[in-house]
Amino acid sequence: MSEMQANVTLEWRGPIALVRFANPPKGVMTAKAAAQLRDALSDAIAADEVRVIILTGGEDGVFIRHADVAQIARAGDHLARGEVQPESFADSPFNAVAALLEASPKPVIAAINGICMGGGLELALACTLRVASSDVAAIGLPEIRIDIFPGANGLARLAGIIGWHKARLMTLRGSLLDARAARDAGIVDEIVPIALDGAMEIALELAGRAPAAIRTIMRLSVDRPSMADVSMAFGSLLKEEPAIRARLHRFVADNEQLDQIP
């Protein structure tokens, strides 16, 4: 096993690459961690011996909690002062990870071993399929609870899986589902006692298939919607709405928990 840095590890298990994300104590995705994750995934995709990739959380009970709200709040301040432009969100490391997952020529399985909200679910939705531990209690896009929306095309990806009406309603209400409800909604493909075990079983199955057939299926099924308009709208929202920036700062200052906000 080779450590990519403090937050991301890449492990080779024969034809399977196992990528673990951990950022204790909160398990949030920072820009630096996203860059590390991008590099680990790029290495796994480039490795000739790898046929399937698994992405999972490196902490018990946490897949990826959500994106780092403190960084988003600071970005809002920079936008408001004109130091950066909304277009910069389109080129963020986080968006690069989502695009890499979505366009991967190799199947990527999200082994959801714990809480998976906001940006965490956006990345899981960019994976080929999702397997969740049966005890996972919070899966969803609850950004509306702090007055923003999914900024990395999560709404469109969710709509591609469960349909626009259900995705829109779920995002408007900031709904959080447990593993069973997420499976029943079609967001999660399978629930098992331990997500990594279930993902490994599927990965071994896929790794045993003809590589050329797998590559062709992946190439034909990959849809690459542009994230630019969504990301620019996200940046514009932060730039133009001081009340929203204040809400984000309050979330950070009060050490609020996203899953505890009604």
Buried (B, 14 or more C-beta within 10 A) or exposed (E): EEEBEEBBBBBBBEBBBBBBBBBEEBBBBBBBBBBBBBBBBBBBBEBEEBBBBBBBBBBEBBBBBBBBBBBBBBBBBBBBEEEBEBEBBBEBBBBBBBBBBBBBEBBBBBBBBBBBBBBBBBBBBBBBBBBBBBBBEBBBBBBBBBBBBBBBBBBBBBBBBBEEEBBEEBBEEBBBBBBBBBBEBEBBBBBBEBBBEBBBEBBBEBBEEEBEEBBEBBEEEEEEBEBBEBBBEBBBBBBEBEEBBEBBBEBBEEEBEBBEEE
